[in-house]
């Protein structure tokens, strides 16, 4: 069972619904909220973020200092994104199940549990 782009969109919008986040925070939020059942890979995240920004679902900006000294790229949900989030919320299951974890686990990036 693969995760569709619609499901990725929902997961990302859900993570941004309570405030702006940078990439790793989005990945950690999704992993924690799914109980570790799904860990989004960085390439999937950043391609989804690019697609979503082009559609006007999210916006991005640079601010805040990272541990490495540069500014972080933060993402925020837009009003269009909030409407899409509510629509997807009605049509999709909230988070991937344990069965999904078993099928995706080999190709997922391991993250420590929060």
GIUR-V954352 format. One record per residue. RES is the residue in one letter. SS is DSSP state (A for helix, B for strand, O for the rest). PSI is psi in whole degrees, -180 to 180 (* if undefined). Layout:
res: {RES,RES}
ss: {SS,SS}
psi: {PSI,PSI}
This chain:
res: {X,X,X,X,X,X,X,X,X,X,X,X,X,X,X,X,X,X,X,X,X,X,X,X,X,X,X,X,X,X,X,X,X,X,X,X,X,X,X,X,X,X,X,X,X,X,X,X,X,X,X,X,X,X,X,X,X,X,X,X,X,X,X,X,X,X,X,X,X,X,X,X,X,X,X,X,X,X,X,X,X,X,X,X,X,X,X,X,X,X,X,X,X,X,X,X,X,X,X,X,X,X,X,X,X,X,X,X,X,X,X,X,X,X}
ss: {O,O,O,O,A,A,A,A,A,A,A,A,A,A,A,A,O,O,O,O,B,B,A,A,A,A,A,A,A,A,A,A,A,O,O,O,O,O,O,O,O,A,A,A,A,A,A,A,A,A,A,A,A,A,O,O,O,B,B,B,B,B,B,B,B,O,O,O,O,O,B,B,B,B,B,B,B,O,A,A,A,A,A,A,A,A,A,A,A,A,A,O,O,O,O,O,O,A,A,A,A,A,A,A,A,A,A,O,O,O,O,O,O,O}
psi: {115,157,128,165,-32,-40,-42,-43,-47,-48,-42,-46,-39,-42,-31,-9,-27,10,167,147,157,170,-53,-35,-37,-47,-47,-39,-48,-43,-46,-46,-30,3,26,6,-20,127,110,132,149,-45,-38,-42,-53,-31,-37,-43,-42,-47,-44,-35,-39,-32,-6,15,-28,163,163,157,161,127,166,146,137,169,-23,1,-18,173,146,150,109,146,142,148,141,174,-37,-41,-37,-38,-43,-41,-48,-39,-47,-36,-34,-27,-13,153,149,-59,154,149,177,-33,-40,-41,-45,-39,-30,-14,-39,-32,4,153,124,134,148,148,142,*}
